[in-house]
Amino acid sequence: MTRHTDVAAAKAAPPAGPKKSAPDLSARIKEICRSRGLSLRQLAALTGIPVATLSKVQNNLATLNYEQLSKLAGGLGIELNELFTSASSDVRTGRRAVTHKGQGLKEVSERFDFELLCGELANRSMNPAIMEIRARSLEEAGGLIVHEGEEFAYVLTGAIEVYSEHYVPTRLEAGASIYIDSTSGHAYVNVSDEPISRVLAVTTHFRNVVKPLSQK
């Protein structure tokens, strides 16, 4: 009886759909260059990213970190999420977006991994992401960075230390949050016993270039 039931259930179950592949930054860069008539040298001049690096990315031999992605988006005058989606719905037309657990657009940088949430909406005021912070020191994090807008961070797991241009380092445990002016130099460092700390971060930018702040 059990065997017949299992067979019937298997027949009734819909066939599994193909797995979605990760966003192809290489193809997106090629698409943007083709549509705008840009050479890699011209793209490098717009974004400040070396031609050699862009060439490797275009040929799937390398990826870009968060700062480079922000430079690329800023130089092109687009939102960061548009580097991973060729068509976006405009939130101002009453659209909405849903991201289920682990299904956001993901990128890996030197200082942290991040997962963009609800990235398919264009013209957003907020840009939510989950950051997995690995850096163990300010130096390892790449120093303080500045960008336009404001920023909210909520520690999901682990513990972080927030470095700021105008404040002493502040330790935040899981459940703590911080709201900052992003034009003031800042950085996040993992101070937990675990390899990573997970943070929900919401910023009000992506069109603007992220710049390192000169250390005094």
trRosetta pair geometry for C-beta under 8 A, 3 or more apart (Angstrom, degrees):
i j d omega theta_ij theta_ji phi_ij phi_ji
1 4 6.0 -57 -153 36 30 108
1 5 6.4 31 151 -20 64 108
2 5 5.6 -56 -150 36 32 114
2 6 6.3 33 153 -21 67 105
3 6 5.8 -54 -150 34 31 111
3 7 6.4 29 154 -18 64 106
4 7 5.7 -55 -148 36 32 111
4 8 6.3 33 154 -20 66 107
5 8 5.8 -57 -149 37 30 111
5 9 6.3 29 154 -20 65 107
6 9 5.7 -55 -148 36 30 111
6 10 6.3 32 153 -22 64 106
7 10 5.7 -54 -150 33 30 113
7 11 6.5 28 153 -17 64 105
8 11 5.8 -56 -151 36 32 108
8 12 6.2 26 153 -18 66 110
9 12 5.7 -59 -145 39 31 109
9 13 6.3 40 155 -33 66 102
10 13 5.9 -46 -148 20 30 114
21 24 7.2 23 117 -48 118 98
22 106 6.9 -68 -138 54 111 96
23 28 7.3 11 167 -32 99 134
23 83 8.0 92 146 113 137 71
23 84 3.7 1 -174 -156 161 100
23 85 7.2 -69 -123 -56 128 60
23 105 5.3 14 -11 -138 139 105
24 27 4.1 37 114 19 122 112
24 28 6.4 155 96 -18 67 86
25 28 5.4 -57 -146 38 35 114
25 29 6.3 37 156 -22 69 102
25 57 6.2 -61 116 180 115 108
25 63 6.6 98 43 -135 149 82
25 64 7.0 -150 169 17 159 104
25 83 6.3 13 -127 155 89 103
25 84 6.9 -38 -83 -92 74 74
26 29 6.2 -56 -152 32 26 107
26 30 6.7 24 152 -14 61 108
26 57 6.1 -166 -92 152 73 63
26 58 5.4 116 -148 -150 80 29
26 59 6.9 -170 -138 -4 128 7
26 60 4.8 -41 -56 -63 158 78
27 30 5.6 -56 -151 38 35 113
27 31 6.2 38 151 -23 67 106
28 31 5.5 -52 -148 35 32 114
28 32 6.4 31 155 -18 66 104
28 83 5.6 109 128 -179 149 55
28 84 6.5 -80 -60 -97 161 26
28 86 6.8 -152 -118 -71 87 85
29 32 5.8 -53 -146 37 31 109
29 33 6.2 29 156 -16 65 108
29 43 7.6 76 -166 -163 102 163
29 54 7.0 -175 -173 -164 149 91
29 57 6.3 83 -7 115 161 111
29 58 5.3 -108 92 -94 132 85
29 72 7.9 -63 -102 -163 104 137
29 83 7.9 16 -64 -154 74 92
30 33 5.9 -57 -145 39 28 109
30 34 6.1 27 157 -19 64 111
30 58 6.1 114 -62 -148 88 99
31 34 5.9 -59 -147 38 26 110
31 35 6.2 19 159 -15 64 111
31 86 6.2 -55 136 -109 163 119
32 35 6.0 -59 -143 40 27 106
32 36 6.1 0 166 4 65 116
32 38 7.2 -16 126 39 80 129
32 76 6.5 -26 -175 -134 143 146
33 36 6.4 -73 -140 51 23 93
33 37 7.8 -96 170 85 55 3
33 38 4.5 -104 -138 71 70 92
33 39 7.2 75 -163 -106 117 11
33 40 7.1 -12 -119 -69 149 58
33 43 6.1 -55 -96 -55 105 134
34 37 7.7 24 -175 -70 25 37
38 42 4.6 -136 -158 87 83 122
38 43 5.1 94 149 -58 129 88
38 46 7.6 -42 -143 -4 140 141
39 42 4.7 98 51 6 76 101
39 43 7.0 -137 96 -4 41 87
40 43 5.4 -52 -146 38 36 114
40 44 6.2 42 152 -24 66 102
40 51 5.3 97 131 -146 106 88
40 54 5.1 167 -159 105 104 128
40 55 5.9 53 -168 -70 162 80
40 58 7.0 -90 -98 -17 124 152
41 44 5.6 -49 -149 32 31 114
41 45 6.6 32 151 -19 62 103
41 51 5.6 -3 -94 -99 61 130
42 45 5.6 -52 -150 34 35 112
42 46 6.5 34 151 -19 65 105
43 46 5.7 -55 -150 36 33 112
43 47 6.1 0 163 6 68 117
43 49 7.6 -32 131 60 88 104
43 54 5.9 147 98 -151 123 161
43 75 7.5 103 -169 120 61 136
44 47 6.4 -75 -138 51 24 91
44 48 7.5 116 178 -60 58 2
44 49 5.8 -111 -127 77 68 63
44 50 6.2 8 -142 -169 124 16
44 51 4.5 -59 -52 -68 156 70
44 54 5.8 -128 -73 -1 91 142
46 75 3.9 117 137 174 87 115
46 76 6.7 77 135 -68 137 55
47 54 7.9 118 61 -77 136 128
47 71 4.9 99 -178 141 88 93
47 72 5.0 16 -138 -101 145 48
47 74 7.3 122 -127 69 75 80
47 75 3.4 -119 -85 8 66 161
47 76 7.2 0 -75 -32 108 79
48 71 5.5 -94 59 -170 103 133
48 75 6.9 -167 8 -71 78 133
48 209 7.8 62 27 -143 135 144
49 53 5.4 -105 169 79 95 128
49 54 5.6 110 112 -54 114 99
49 64 7.4 -30 -131 -120 147 124
49 68 5.6 82 -104 -152 123 99
49 71 5.8 140 -48 105 100 131
49 72 6.3 0 -16 -73 144 87
49 75 7.9 -123 1 2 98 154
50 53 4.5 93 67 4 90 103
50 54 7.0 -161 95 -3 48 85
51 54 5.7 -59 -149 41 33 109
51 55 6.1 38 153 -25 68 107
52 55 5.6 -53 -148 33 29 115
52 56 6.6 30 154 -19 63 103
53 56 5.8 -55 -154 34 32 110
53 57 6.5 29 151 -17 66 105
53 62 6.6 -93 -155 93 67 147
53 64 7.5 87 160 -96 115 88
53 68 7.4 -110 149 -145 144 145
54 57 5.6 -54 -147 37 34 111
54 58 6.1 35 154 -21 67 107
55 58 5.7 -55 -146 37 29 112
55 59 6.4 9 158 -2 64 112
56 59 6.1 -71 -147 49 28 98
56 61 4.1 -93 -162 77 81 105
56 62 3.8 34 129 16 122 116
57 60 7.7 35 -176 -75 32 26
57 61 7.5 -90 -59 53 21 68
57 62 5.4 -65 -70 79 63 83
57 63 6.4 91 -118 -119 93 27
57 64 6.0 10 -100 -40 142 95
63 107 7.1 -178 166 -154 130 88
63 108 6.6 70 92 58 149 90
64 68 3.8 -128 -169 98 104 123
64 69 4.9 139 110 -58 121 75
64 72 6.6 14 171 -17 173 137
64 107 7.6 -26 77 -165 74 129
65 68 5.1 90 51 15 67 104
65 69 7.0 -126 102 -7 32 92
65 108 7.7 -60 -113 114 65 52
65 109 3.6 88 -158 -139 84 87
65 110 5.1 -27 -113 -3 144 85
65 111 7.4 83 -173 12 128 81
66 69 5.7 -56 -147 36 29 112
66 70 6.3 28 155 -18 64 106
66 107 7.0 135 -81 107 69 125
66 109 4.0 -36 -14 -71 88 157
66 111 7.1 -69 25 47 125 102
66 112 7.2 14 -26 61 142 84
66 114 6.4 69 -92 10 120 134
66 210 7.1 -5 130 45 89 160
67 70 5.7 -57 -152 36 30 111
67 71 6.4 33 150 -20 64 105
67 109 7.3 111 3 -148 73 134
67 142 7.4 -142 -34 156 141 161
67 145 7.1 -137 -98 -118 110 144
67 210 5.0 -116 -126 86 70 118
67 212 7.5 6 -131 -48 148 87
68 71 5.4 -50 -147 35 35 114
68 72 6.3 39 152 -22 66 103
69 72 5.6 -52 -148 34 32 113
69 73 6.3 28 155 -14 66 105
69 80 5.9 64 143 -146 106 107
69 83 6.4 -143 -158 42 96 168
69 107 6.4 28 -54 168 158 168
69 109 7.9 -99 4 -82 117 114
70 73 5.8 -52 -143 40 32 108
70 74 6.0 31 156 -19 65 110
70 80 6.3 -31 -97 -91 60 121
70 147 7.2 -74 -178 -105 148 144
70 206 7.1 -122 -122 -158 84 56
70 208 7.5 -9 -180 95 106 48
70 209 5.9 122 134 -142 95 43
70 210 4.1 48 95 4 158 103
71 74 5.7 -57 -141 41 27 111
71 75 6.0 27 160 -19 64 109
71 209 5.2 48 -106 -136 59 100
71 210 7.2 -87 -48 43 72 74
72 75 6.1 -56 -145 37 24 108
72 76 6.4 9 159 -6 61 113
72 83 6.4 69 107 -100 124 139
73 76 6.1 -69 -148 46 27 102
73 78 5.4 -102 -155 78 76 75
73 79 6.3 -21 -168 155 129 15
73 80 4.4 -77 -55 -87 165 58
73 82 7.0 121 -129 53 103 94
73 83 5.9 -90 -77 -40 96 117
73 206 6.1 -45 130 154 155 83
73 207 6.6 -118 138 -120 103 37
74 77 7.5 31 -178 -71 31 36
74 207 6.1 103 -107 161 65 46
74 208 5.6 37 -109 -170 118 17
74 209 3.7 -142 77 -62 172 76
74 210 8.0 -170 -28 -2 140 57
75 209 7.3 61 -43 -80 72 115
77 207 6.8 19 -156 -157 43 105
78 82 4.3 -98 162 71 122 142
78 83 7.2 140 99 -52 125 71
78 207 7.1 -159 101 -114 15 83
79 82 4.9 102 63 -7 76 105
79 88 7.9 26 54 -41 126 175
79 122 6.6 175 20 -135 139 69
79 124 7.3 86 -132 34 159 92
79 127 7.6 -170 -166 -96 113 126
79 206 4.6 53 -156 93 75 125
79 207 5.9 -49 -89 -66 57 79
80 83 6.0 -39 -174 8 48 113
80 116 7.3 -162 109 -99 109 141
80 127 7.2 71 40 -153 116 146
80 206 3.9 -106 0 -173 100 116
81 84 6.1 -66 -168 42 51 102
81 85 6.3 -2 151 21 83 111
81 88 7.1 97 110 -101 110 137
81 105 6.7 138 -135 38 82 152
81 116 5.6 167 -99 170 96 152
81 119 3.5 -170 -139 -167 126 97
81 120 7.2 -129 158 -63 131 24
81 121 7.9 26 94 55 158 52
81 122 8.0 -152 80 -91 116 58
81 127 7.5 -161 -29 -136 113 105
81 206 6.9 14 -7 157 79 164
82 85 6.3 -77 -127 62 39 78
82 88 6.2 -73 -97 -26 86 137
82 122 7.0 52 -75 -105 110 99
84 105 4.7 99 123 -148 166 147
84 116 7.3 162 34 45 150 146
84 119 6.5 14 68 134 124 146
85 88 5.5 99 105 -71 125 86
85 105 7.7 -105 -36 -72 97 145
85 119 6.5 158 -10 122 129 100
85 120 5.5 162 -118 -113 172 72
88 120 5.6 -178 -130 -179 75 53
88 121 6.3 101 -179 -163 104 9
88 122 3.8 113 112 -42 129 101
89 93 7.1 -108 175 53 87 118
89 95 4.2 -164 142 -170 126 171
89 97 7.4 167 58 -68 119 99
89 120 6.1 39 21 136 91 94
89 121 5.8 -41 76 -110 83 61
89 122 6.8 -177 82 13 28 87
90 93 4.8 79 82 -3 98 106
90 95 6.4 121 75 15 43 128
90 121 7.4 80 -151 -163 14 72
90 122 5.1 -43 -97 67 60 100
90 123 5.3 22 -147 29 84 126
91 95 5.7 -104 -111 64 39 92
91 96 7.8 69 -131 -92 81 36
91 97 7.8 -63 -93 -11 98 105
91 121 4.4 55 -60 -178 100 122
91 122 6.9 -159 -6 68 80 44
91 123 5.8 -146 34 81 91 86
91 124 5.4 81 -4 -87 149 73
92 123 5.6 -39 -14 105 109 139
95 121 6.2 177 101 -115 116 101
96 121 7.7 -36 -159 -79 19 134
97 118 3.7 124 100 -151 125 91
97 119 7.6 -171 171 33 158 27
97 120 5.3 163 -118 56 130 93
97 121 4.8 -120 -25 -32 132 111
98 118 7.1 22 -66 -96 8 93
99 103 5.8 -168 -168 79 75 91
99 104 4.8 34 -168 -78 141 87
99 117 4.6 -143 40 -152 156 74
99 118 5.2 -114 -20 -51 111 60
99 119 7.7 65 -76 1 132 75
100 103 4.7 40 65 18 79 133
102 115 7.7 -81 -133 -142 34 158
104 115 4.0 100 78 165 123 96
104 116 5.2 -171 170 75 111 46
104 117 4.8 -57 -106 -86 139 53
104 118 7.8 -37 -115 -9 104 41
104 119 6.7 107 -160 -11 87 111
104 129 7.5 162 153 -131 153 65
104 130 7.0 139 43 20 151 105
105 115 6.9 150 74 -161 40 57
105 116 4.3 -11 61 51 99 110
105 119 4.9 -36 11 24 126 158
106 113 6.9 4 -169 176 99 103
106 114 7.3 174 -145 94 58 42
106 115 4.9 -21 -96 -103 81 78
106 116 7.6 -153 -72 15 31 73
107 113 7.2 179 94 -156 44 64
107 114 5.9 -7 61 61 85 83
107 116 7.6 39 4 -19 101 101
108 113 4.9 -25 -112 -109 68 89
109 112 5.9 15 62 59 104 51
109 113 6.9 174 26 -91 68 34
109 114 7.0 16 4 2 111 100
110 142 6.8 103 88 -56 116 121
111 133 7.3 -18 149 -139 78 74
111 134 7.2 -178 175 53 35 84
111 135 4.8 -13 -152 -41 78 129
111 140 7.3 136 -118 133 80 69
111 141 4.8 70 -141 -148 123 57
111 142 5.3 -81 -63 -1 131 115
111 187 8.0 -92 -169 -157 149 101
112 131 4.9 25 147 -174 145 98
112 132 5.7 165 -169 77 89 50
112 133 4.6 -36 -102 -101 123 53
112 134 6.0 167 -101 11 58 78
112 135 6.8 -69 -53 -6 82 97
112 188 7.3 12 -45 80 146 116
113 131 7.3 152 81 -158 48 51
113 132 4.3 -1 56 51 97 110
113 134 7.7 63 -6 -20 83 112
113 196 7.9 -24 29 -132 105 145
114 129 4.9 17 -178 165 111 130
114 130 6.7 161 -154 81 60 49
114 131 4.9 -20 -101 -102 91 69
114 132 7.3 -162 -75 18 42 71
114 201 7.9 -52 -132 43 119 124
115 129 6.1 159 76 -163 46 77
115 130 4.4 -2 51 52 105 99
116 119 4.1 51 131 -68 122 128
116 127 7.6 -45 -142 -177 95 90
116 128 7.8 113 -163 89 53 57
116 129 5.2 -36 -103 -103 47 100
117 128 4.4 -42 60 99 119 103
117 129 6.0 -172 3 -93 87 38
117 130 6.8 85 -43 -16 112 85
118 121 5.9 -5 156 10 93 114
118 124 7.9 118 116 -95 109 157
118 128 6.5 48 35 50 107 111
121 124 5.3 83 108 -60 108 114
124 127 6.4 127 97 -72 126 67
125 204 6.1 -16 167 -139 70 91
126 202 5.4 -11 -169 -172 108 108
126 203 7.5 141 -158 74 57 33
126 204 6.3 -41 -101 -96 53 67
127 202 6.8 149 71 -158 47 55
127 203 4.9 -26 61 64 104 82
127 204 7.2 168 12 -95 90 17
127 205 7.0 -70 15 70 136 32
127 206 5.0 130 -86 -43 161 119
128 200 6.9 -14 -162 -174 98 91
128 201 7.3 153 -152 86 50 47
128 202 4.8 -18 -96 -100 72 86
129 200 7.8 161 84 -155 39 50
129 201 5.4 -20 65 65 86 92
129 202 7.7 161 20 -84 63 42
129 203 7.9 -7 15 9 108 99
130 156 7.4 -9 -140 -3 100 151
130 198 6.3 -8 -175 -168 100 99
130 199 7.3 152 -159 78 53 43
130 200 6.0 -31 -101 -99 67 60
130 201 7.6 147 -108 20 17 78
131 188 7.2 86 117 72 147 156
131 198 7.2 158 82 -154 50 48
131 199 4.7 -16 60 62 100 96
131 200 7.9 175 18 -89 78 12
131 201 5.2 30 -9 -2 119 125
132 196 4.5 -1 -179 -176 93 141
132 197 7.5 157 -156 73 49 35
132 198 5.6 -19 -100 -98 69 74
133 158 7.8 -157 58 92 98 148
133 160 5.9 52 66 -105 157 119
133 188 5.2 -92 -114 122 149 114
133 189 7.1 171 162 -154 129 12
133 190 4.6 170 114 -58 96 97
133 196 6.2 138 63 -160 44 76
133 197 4.9 -22 57 60 103 87
133 198 7.7 -176 13 -83 79 23
133 199 6.2 32 -17 1 117 117
134 190 5.9 -35 -146 0 12 145
134 195 6.6 -11 -125 160 89 77
134 196 5.4 -39 -81 -99 72 84
135 140 4.2 168 -153 110 88 99
135 141 3.8 118 141 -76 163 74
135 142 7.5 -92 -104 -2 153 76
135 187 7.9 -63 92 168 151 110
135 188 7.5 117 55 98 116 64
135 189 5.4 -85 104 -123 96 68
135 190 6.2 137 65 11 49 91
136 140 5.5 32 46 45 65 157
136 189 6.5 66 -167 -172 15 99
136 190 6.1 -49 -89 67 56 90
136 191 7.8 113 -145 -88 64 51
137 140 4.5 94 52 8 81 102
137 141 6.8 -145 94 -6 42 88
137 189 6.3 29 -119 -138 8 136
138 141 5.5 -57 -148 38 32 113
138 143 6.4 54 158 -106 89 39
138 144 7.5 -10 -165 -47 112 71
138 163 5.3 65 -104 -51 115 167
138 187 5.9 105 -136 85 79 147
138 189 6.2 -66 -68 -63 54 136
139 142 7.9 65 174 -54 29 15
139 143 7.0 22 -114 -61 39 70
140 189 7.6 97 65 -126 101 101
141 163 7.7 161 65 24 153 132
141 187 4.7 117 124 178 142 126
141 188 6.8 175 -137 69 142 46
141 189 5.4 -97 -45 -84 137 83
142 145 7.1 21 105 -50 110 109
142 187 7.3 -173 66 -125 73 131
142 212 6.5 -110 152 -105 96 117
143 187 6.7 -158 134 -61 23 150
143 212 5.3 58 82 -159 122 109
143 213 6.5 -149 143 57 107 72
143 215 5.7 -108 -138 -51 127 114
144 163 6.3 -119 -86 114 93 113
144 164 7.8 98 -123 -138 124 21
144 165 6.0 108 -171 -69 160 86
144 185 3.3 46 153 173 135 111
144 186 6.0 79 -149 8 90 12
144 187 5.1 -115 -102 -24 50 108
144 212 7.2 109 81 -164 51 63
144 213 4.1 -32 94 45 102 123
144 215 7.3 132 21 -83 99 81
145 185 6.7 136 54 -144 16 70
145 186 6.8 -50 58 63 65 59
145 187 6.4 103 10 -79 81 85
145 210 5.3 12 177 178 130 101
145 211 6.5 152 -157 79 78 36
145 212 5.6 -54 -100 -103 74 45
145 213 6.3 -171 -105 -10 17 87
146 165 7.9 18 -78 -40 109 140
146 182 6.8 128 -160 151 55 66
146 183 5.7 42 -169 -158 107 38
146 184 6.8 -160 -115 93 101 7
146 185 5.2 -57 -60 -83 96 60
146 186 7.6 104 -88 15 57 74
146 210 7.6 160 76 -156 35 60
146 211 5.7 -24 60 66 83 90
146 213 5.2 85 -19 -66 105 106
147 182 5.1 -37 70 149 75 120
147 183 7.3 -102 83 -86 26 51
147 203 7.7 18 90 -168 128 140
147 205 5.5 -161 139 82 115 156
147 208 5.2 140 -170 103 94 114
147 209 7.1 -153 -119 95 97 35
147 210 4.7 -43 -68 -103 125 67
147 211 7.0 145 -77 17 69 72
148 182 6.6 42 118 89 14 115
148 183 6.2 22 -112 -76 42 96
148 205 5.1 133 81 -94 79 143
148 208 4.2 128 28 -32 109 176
149 182 4.8 7 79 39 72 138
149 183 7.7 141 40 -42 37 81
149 203 5.7 77 117 175 140 88
149 204 3.8 -173 -160 75 114 84
149 205 3.6 -147 -11 -32 146 104
149 208 6.9 180 -12 30 107 137
150 179 7.0 10 173 -177 110 88
150 180 7.0 170 -161 88 69 44
150 181 6.1 -46 -110 -113 77 44
150 182 5.8 -168 -110 -8 17 97
150 203 7.2 175 88 -150 43 57
150 204 5.0 34 44 15 76 124
151 179 7.2 168 89 -153 50 48
151 180 5.1 -16 64 61 97 89
151 181 7.9 69 22 164 85 2
151 182 4.6 100 -20 -71 110 104
151 186 7.4 -158 58 70 148 156
151 201 6.7 -14 -169 -168 99 96
151 202 7.2 157 -155 83 51 51
151 203 4.8 -12 -105 -104 83 81
151 204 7.5 -126 -66 9 49 77
152 177 6.8 4 -176 -179 87 113
152 178 7.4 174 -150 89 48 47
152 179 5.0 -11 -103 -105 79 80
152 180 8.0 169 -81 20 36 65
152 201 7.1 159 85 -154 53 48
152 202 4.5 -4 57 57 102 99
152 203 7.8 -165 26 -73 63 40
153 160 7.9 -67 146 68 137 150
153 162 7.5 158 64 -93 145 128
153 172 7.7 115 109 83 110 168
153 177 6.4 173 91 -153 50 67
153 178 5.3 -3 56 55 96 89
153 179 8.0 -178 21 -78 64 39
153 180 7.8 2 6 8 104 107
153 188 7.1 -172 -148 -86 164 135
153 199 5.2 -5 -167 178 102 123
153 200 7.1 154 -155 81 49 52
153 201 4.9 -8 -103 -103 82 80
153 202 7.8 -167 -72 23 42 64
154 176 7.7 -177 -147 97 56 35
154 177 4.3 -19 -100 -101 74 104
154 199 6.8 150 72 -162 41 69
154 200 4.5 -10 58 58 98 103
154 201 7.9 -168 24 -72 63 40
155 158 6.9 -117 -172 74 108 69
155 159 6.8 33 -168 -117 152 37
155 160 5.9 -161 -102 14 119 104
155 172 5.0 169 -28 129 138 108
155 173 6.5 -179 92 124 151 23
155 174 5.1 -125 122 -108 104 37
155 175 6.6 -34 76 22 94 30
155 176 5.4 20 26 56 119 75
155 177 7.1 -151 6 -79 72 51
155 197 6.6 -31 -148 170 101 115
155 198 7.7 111 -166 84 57 54
155 199 5.5 -37 -105 -105 52 83
156 174 6.6 -20 128 -138 20 92
156 198 4.3 -49 66 103 115 101
156 199 6.3 -170 7 -96 88 23
156 200 5.8 95 -48 -23 109 89
157 174 5.5 9 -120 -103 27 124
157 192 7.8 22 138 -91 69 174
157 194 7.4 -22 140 51 106 159
157 197 6.3 -162 96 -152 65 57
157 198 4.5 39 39 35 95 104
158 174 6.5 113 45 -63 29 98
158 190 6.4 -28 157 -147 143 94
158 192 3.4 -108 -160 -21 88 160
158 194 5.2 -107 -99 49 107 120
158 196 6.6 -123 -46 117 159 46
158 197 2.9 -136 94 -113 140 83
158 198 6.4 120 16 14 111 61
159 171 6.4 10 173 -174 113 94
159 172 6.6 174 -157 88 68 48
159 173 4.9 -26 -107 -109 102 57
159 174 6.8 -78 -72 -28 66 69
159 190 7.7 102 80 -163 56 55
159 191 5.2 -63 106 76 100 85
159 192 4.3 137 31 -73 79 86
159 197 6.0 -110 47 -110 26 141
160 171 7.5 170 92 -150 39 52
160 172 5.4 -8 62 58 82 97
160 188 5.1 -16 -174 -167 137 96
160 189 6.3 139 -164 70 77 43
160 190 6.0 -47 -106 -99 74 41
160 191 6.3 123 -137 17 21 88
160 192 7.6 -29 -57 -25 49 95
160 197 5.0 -172 -60 100 89 154
160 199 6.3 0 -23 -66 151 130
161 169 4.9 16 173 176 111 116
161 170 6.8 155 -159 75 62 36
161 171 5.2 -30 -100 -94 79 65
161 172 7.5 164 -95 16 28 73
161 188 7.6 145 72 -158 45 49
161 189 4.7 -22 58 64 94 102
161 191 4.8 68 -24 -26 102 134
162 169 6.7 160 75 -157 44 63
162 170 4.8 -17 55 61 99 93
162 171 8.0 -172 14 -79 73 17
162 172 6.2 42 -17 -8 108 117
162 178 5.7 -25 -48 27 169 173
162 180 7.7 -170 179 -50 138 144
162 186 6.6 -16 -175 -162 91 103
162 187 7.6 158 -157 79 49 43
162 188 6.0 -21 -103 -102 66 68
162 189 8.0 -171 -76 23 23 77
163 169 5.2 -25 -94 -102 67 90
163 185 8.0 -41 122 129 91 90
163 186 6.4 153 87 -155 63 48
163 187 4.5 -5 55 56 111 91
163 188 7.7 -152 20 -70 80 22
163 189 6.6 56 -19 -9 107 112
164 167 4.2 24 72 44 129 94
164 169 7.6 160 15 -97 74 42
164 170 7.3 18 -2 4 117 106
164 180 6.9 -144 -111 -133 122 138
164 184 6.3 23 -166 131 92 117
164 185 6.9 134 -164 90 42 67
164 186 5.2 -3 -105 -103 67 83
165 184 4.7 -140 36 179 120 85
165 185 3.6 100 -60 46 112 95
165 186 7.0 -76 -14 -56 83 60
165 213 6.6 -90 -87 160 119 168
166 184 5.9 -55 1 -160 109 135
167 170 6.5 -2 129 -33 127 111
169 189 7.9 -25 -147 35 128 125
170 178 7.1 127 95 -96 138 142
171 191 6.4 -74 -127 66 101 152
172 176 4.0 -148 -160 91 89 128
172 177 7.4 110 -156 -60 137 11
172 178 6.2 -100 -75 -28 149 113
173 176 5.4 89 54 -5 58 119
180 184 6.6 -111 173 59 105 112
180 186 5.8 88 134 -78 159 159
181 184 4.9 71 85 1 96 107
182 186 7.0 -89 -132 25 53 129
182 203 6.5 61 -73 -142 152 105
182 204 7.7 -165 4 44 136 84
182 205 6.7 -133 84 9 160 129
185 213 3.7 -48 -104 -2 126 167
188 199 6.6 -85 -164 2 160 164
190 194 7.9 -96 -177 80 123 74
190 195 7.9 10 149 151 158 31
190 196 6.3 -95 -113 -143 151 35
190 197 4.5 173 -123 4 91 106
191 197 7.7 5 34 -36 51 146
192 196 8.0 2 57 105 123 22
192 197 5.0 133 2 -76 127 106
194 197 6.8 126 71 -71 108 62
203 206 7.1 123 92 -56 118 76
205 208 4.7 -45 -169 30 131 109
